[in-house]
Amino acid sequence: MAVLTAARTGTGARTRSVAYYGTTSVLAVLFISPLVWSLFSSVHGSRATGGRGGYGVDNYRRLVDYGEGLSVYAWNSIVISVLTVVGVLVVTVLGGYAFARFSFPGKNLLFLGTLAILMIPHPTILIPLYEILRTVGLQNSLVGVALVMVMFQLPFSLFMMRNAFEALPKELEEAAMLDGCSSFGALVRILLRAVGPAMITVGLFAFLASWNEFIAPLIFLSEGSKFTLPVALVSLRSGELGAIDLGALQAGIVVTAVPCLILFLLLQRYYVRGITAGAVRG
């Protein structure tokens, strides 16, 4: 009887394992197939080979020379993404630490007010934000777009960082303060290392959101020399009657996706740990 029970248990475990890996494999193929198709389309076809057939890189050559140049659009995207990541980390690390460790009047109300930003569709507040940026002289500015992206990322990132700090034992700070550190000194010297995975997760989310953002740069930027990659790709046109250069467009999709893939693969293990630390309170 024991042998029969063990055999049934083993069969059930194998069945569940096959179902799990089969389902995840199918989902992986579904998610990866569009990118594979874009990569194939970017190097295959008559326009990619100059009419020779087979495979070539002519689509990438046209992309590099399009408009102000691929390097200009890529640089603009990098500037906005870096400023967004730095801004989000500075604000949410300090804010998350304050919400997790200090008591002050209106603390819960302020935190709930920050989270309420999630309930507001971003496109509905772009016009008021445009007027604010115009008033302070940051309209048509990469810095202005980065500030808007910091605001968009603030609720999720602040929630993650607050939970990450709350999951840490207070004894870490108390030990640092006994050694002469202030609260800020304990944060910089001790706690930042402990919440490193959560910071990487927040930074990765901020980078991906700002790198792929289309609507905000489209609204706030009016000069072609300041366009980001998503805006440039949407406006990618050639030929008569605004015909779309699909080959160059697919090449642009590949170029845009590569940095995101590389960053995610490099930071994947920290990302998983950060999600766990930021989602579960200790």
Contacts in CASP RR format, 6 or more apart in sequence:
PFRMAT RR
TARGET T0000
AUTHOR 0000-0000-0000
METHOD contacts of the structure
MODEL  1
MAVLTAARTGTGARTRSVAYYGTTSVLAVLFISPLVWSLFSSVHGSRATG
GRGGYGVDNYRRLVDYGEGLSVYAWNSIVISVLTVVGVLVVTVLGGYAFA
RFSFPGKNLLFLGTLAILMIPHPTILIPLYEILRTVGLQNSLVGVALVMV
MFQLPFSLFMMRNAFEALPKELEEAAMLDGCSSFGALVRILLRAVGPAMI
TVGLFAFLASWNEFIAPLIFLSEGSKFTLPVALVSLRSGELGAIDLGALQ
AGIVVTAVPCLILFLLLQRYYVRGITAGAVRG
35 253 0 8 1.000
35 254 0 8 1.000
35 257 0 8 1.000
38 250 0 8 1.000
38 253 0 8 1.000
38 254 0 8 1.000
38 257 0 8 1.000
39 250 0 8 1.000
39 254 0 8 1.000
41 246 0 8 1.000
41 247 0 8 1.000
41 250 0 8 1.000
42 48 0 8 1.000
42 59 0 8 1.000
42 60 0 8 1.000
42 247 0 8 1.000
42 250 0 8 1.000
42 251 0 8 1.000
42 252 0 8 1.000
42 253 0 8 1.000
42 254 0 8 1.000
43 55 0 8 1.000
43 56 0 8 1.000
43 57 0 8 1.000
43 59 0 8 1.000
44 54 0 8 1.000
44 55 0 8 1.000
44 56 0 8 1.000
45 51 0 8 1.000
45 53 0 8 1.000
45 54 0 8 1.000
45 55 0 8 1.000
46 53 0 8 1.000
47 58 0 8 1.000
47 59 0 8 1.000
47 62 0 8 1.000
47 245 0 8 1.000
47 247 0 8 1.000
47 248 0 8 1.000
48 54 0 8 1.000
48 55 0 8 1.000
48 56 0 8 1.000
48 57 0 8 1.000
48 58 0 8 1.000
48 59 0 8 1.000
48 247 0 8 1.000
49 55 0 8 1.000
49 56 0 8 1.000
49 58 0 8 1.000
50 56 0 8 1.000
50 58 0 8 1.000
59 245 0 8 1.000
59 247 0 8 1.000
59 248 0 8 1.000
59 250 0 8 1.000
59 251 0 8 1.000
60 248 0 8 1.000
60 251 0 8 1.000
60 255 0 8 1.000
62 238 0 8 1.000
62 245 0 8 1.000
62 247 0 8 1.000
62 248 0 8 1.000
62 251 0 8 1.000
63 70 0 8 1.000
63 236 0 8 1.000
63 248 0 8 1.000
63 251 0 8 1.000
63 252 0 8 1.000
63 255 0 8 1.000
64 70 0 8 1.000
64 71 0 8 1.000
66 232 0 8 1.000
66 236 0 8 1.000
66 248 0 8 1.000
67 224 0 8 1.000
67 232 0 8 1.000
68 224 0 8 1.000
68 225 0 8 1.000
68 227 0 8 1.000
68 232 0 8 1.000
70 232 0 8 1.000
70 255 0 8 1.000
72 225 0 8 1.000
73 227 0 8 1.000
73 228 0 8 1.000
73 229 0 8 1.000
73 231 0 8 1.000
73 232 0 8 1.000
74 229 0 8 1.000
74 255 0 8 1.000
76 142 0 8 1.000
76 226 0 8 1.000
76 227 0 8 1.000
76 228 0 8 1.000
76 229 0 8 1.000
77 211 0 8 1.000
77 228 0 8 1.000
77 229 0 8 1.000
77 230 0 8 1.000
79 142 0 8 1.000
79 146 0 8 1.000
80 142 0 8 1.000
80 145 0 8 1.000
80 146 0 8 1.000
80 149 0 8 1.000
80 210 0 8 1.000
80 211 0 8 1.000
80 213 0 8 1.000
80 217 0 8 1.000
80 228 0 8 1.000
81 206 0 8 1.000
81 207 0 8 1.000
81 210 0 8 1.000
81 211 0 8 1.000
83 142 0 8 1.000
83 143 0 8 1.000
83 146 0 8 1.000
84 146 0 8 1.000
84 149 0 8 1.000
84 150 0 8 1.000
84 153 0 8 1.000
84 206 0 8 1.000
84 207 0 8 1.000
84 209 0 8 1.000
84 210 0 8 1.000
85 203 0 8 1.000
85 206 0 8 1.000
85 207 0 8 1.000
85 210 0 8 1.000
87 146 0 8 1.000
87 150 0 8 1.000
88 150 0 8 1.000
88 153 0 8 1.000
88 154 0 8 1.000
88 157 0 8 1.000
88 202 0 8 1.000
88 203 0 8 1.000
88 206 0 8 1.000
89 199 0 8 1.000
89 202 0 8 1.000
89 203 0 8 1.000
89 206 0 8 1.000
91 150 0 8 1.000
91 154 0 8 1.000
91 157 0 8 1.000
91 158 0 8 1.000
92 154 0 8 1.000
92 157 0 8 1.000
92 158 0 8 1.000
92 160 0 8 1.000
92 161 0 8 1.000
92 202 0 8 1.000
93 161 0 8 1.000
93 187 0 8 1.000
93 192 0 8 1.000
93 195 0 8 1.000
93 199 0 8 1.000
95 158 0 8 1.000
95 161 0 8 1.000
95 162 0 8 1.000
96 158 0 8 1.000
96 161 0 8 1.000
96 162 0 8 1.000
96 165 0 8 1.000
97 161 0 8 1.000
97 165 0 8 1.000
97 187 0 8 1.000
97 191 0 8 1.000
98 104 0 8 1.000
99 107 0 8 1.000
99 111 0 8 1.000
99 158 0 8 1.000
99 162 0 8 1.000
99 165 0 8 1.000
100 162 0 8 1.000
100 163 0 8 1.000
100 165 0 8 1.000
100 166 0 8 1.000
101 165 0 8 1.000
101 170 0 8 1.000
101 173 0 8 1.000
101 183 0 8 1.000
111 158 0 8 1.000
111 162 0 8 1.000
114 154 0 8 1.000
114 155 0 8 1.000
114 158 0 8 1.000
115 155 0 8 1.000
115 158 0 8 1.000
115 159 0 8 1.000
116 155 0 8 1.000
117 151 0 8 1.000
117 152 0 8 1.000
117 154 0 8 1.000
117 155 0 8 1.000
118 155 0 8 1.000
118 156 0 8 1.000
122 152 0 8 1.000
122 215 0 8 1.000
122 216 0 8 1.000
123 215 0 8 1.000
126 215 0 8 1.000
126 216 0 8 1.000
126 219 0 8 1.000
126 220 0 8 1.000
127 219 0 8 1.000
129 148 0 8 1.000
129 220 0 8 1.000
130 139 0 8 1.000
130 219 0 8 1.000
130 220 0 8 1.000
133 139 0 8 1.000
133 141 0 8 1.000
133 144 0 8 1.000
133 147 0 8 1.000
133 148 0 8 1.000
133 220 0 8 1.000
138 144 0 8 1.000
138 147 0 8 1.000
139 220 0 8 1.000
139 222 0 8 1.000
140 220 0 8 1.000
140 221 0 8 1.000
140 222 0 8 1.000
140 223 0 8 1.000
140 226 0 8 1.000
141 220 0 8 1.000
141 226 0 8 1.000
142 221 0 8 1.000
142 226 0 8 1.000
144 220 0 8 1.000
145 213 0 8 1.000
145 216 0 8 1.000
145 217 0 8 1.000
145 220 0 8 1.000
145 221 0 8 1.000
145 228 0 8 1.000
146 210 0 8 1.000
148 216 0 8 1.000
148 220 0 8 1.000
149 206 0 8 1.000
149 209 0 8 1.000
149 210 0 8 1.000
149 213 0 8 1.000
149 216 0 8 1.000
150 206 0 8 1.000
152 209 0 8 1.000
152 216 0 8 1.000
153 202 0 8 1.000
153 205 0 8 1.000
153 206 0 8 1.000
153 209 0 8 1.000
153 210 0 8 1.000
156 202 0 8 1.000
156 205 0 8 1.000
157 202 0 8 1.000
157 203 0 8 1.000
157 205 0 8 1.000
157 206 0 8 1.000
159 278 0 8 1.000
160 198 0 8 1.000
160 201 0 8 1.000
160 202 0 8 1.000
160 274 0 8 1.000
160 278 0 8 1.000
160 279 0 8 1.000
161 195 0 8 1.000
161 198 0 8 1.000
161 199 0 8 1.000
161 202 0 8 1.000
161 278 0 8 1.000
163 198 0 8 1.000
163 277 0 8 1.000
163 278 0 8 1.000
163 279 0 8 1.000
163 280 0 8 1.000
163 281 0 8 1.000
164 195 0 8 1.000
164 197 0 8 1.000
164 198 0 8 1.000
164 274 0 8 1.000
164 277 0 8 1.000
164 278 0 8 1.000
165 191 0 8 1.000
165 195 0 8 1.000
166 281 0 8 1.000
166 282 0 8 1.000
167 277 0 8 1.000
167 278 0 8 1.000
167 280 0 8 1.000
167 281 0 8 1.000
167 282 0 8 1.000
168 191 0 8 1.000
168 194 0 8 1.000
168 195 0 8 1.000
172 186 0 8 1.000
172 190 0 8 1.000
172 191 0 8 1.000
172 194 0 8 1.000
173 183 0 8 1.000
173 186 0 8 1.000
173 190 0 8 1.000
173 191 0 8 1.000
176 185 0 8 1.000
176 186 0 8 1.000
176 189 0 8 1.000
176 190 0 8 1.000
177 183 0 8 1.000
177 186 0 8 1.000
181 189 0 8 1.000
181 190 0 8 1.000
192 199 0 8 1.000
195 277 0 8 1.000
196 270 0 8 1.000
196 274 0 8 1.000
197 270 0 8 1.000
197 271 0 8 1.000
197 273 0 8 1.000
197 274 0 8 1.000
197 277 0 8 1.000
198 274 0 8 1.000
198 277 0 8 1.000
198 278 0 8 1.000
200 267 0 8 1.000
200 270 0 8 1.000
200 271 0 8 1.000
200 274 0 8 1.000
201 270 0 8 1.000
201 271 0 8 1.000
201 274 0 8 1.000
201 275 0 8 1.000
201 278 0 8 1.000
204 263 0 8 1.000
204 264 0 8 1.000
204 267 0 8 1.000
204 271 0 8 1.000
207 260 0 8 1.000
207 263 0 8 1.000
208 260 0 8 1.000
208 263 0 8 1.000
211 229 0 8 1.000
211 256 0 8 1.000
211 259 0 8 1.000
211 260 0 8 1.000
212 230 0 8 1.000
212 256 0 8 1.000
212 260 0 8 1.000
213 228 0 8 1.000
213 230 0 8 1.000
214 230 0 8 1.000
214 231 0 8 1.000
214 234 0 8 1.000
217 227 0 8 1.000
217 228 0 8 1.000
217 230 0 8 1.000
217 231 0 8 1.000
218 231 0 8 1.000
218 234 0 8 1.000
221 227 0 8 1.000
221 228 0 8 1.000
221 231 0 8 1.000
227 235 0 8 1.000
229 252 0 8 1.000
229 255 0 8 1.000
229 256 0 8 1.000
230 256 0 8 1.000
233 249 0 8 1.000
233 252 0 8 1.000
233 253 0 8 1.000
233 256 0 8 1.000
236 244 0 8 1.000
236 245 0 8 1.000
236 248 0 8 1.000
236 249 0 8 1.000
236 252 0 8 1.000
237 243 0 8 1.000
237 244 0 8 1.000
237 245 0 8 1.000
238 244 0 8 1.000
238 245 0 8 1.000
238 248 0 8 1.000
239 245 0 8 1.000
264 271 0 8 1.000
END
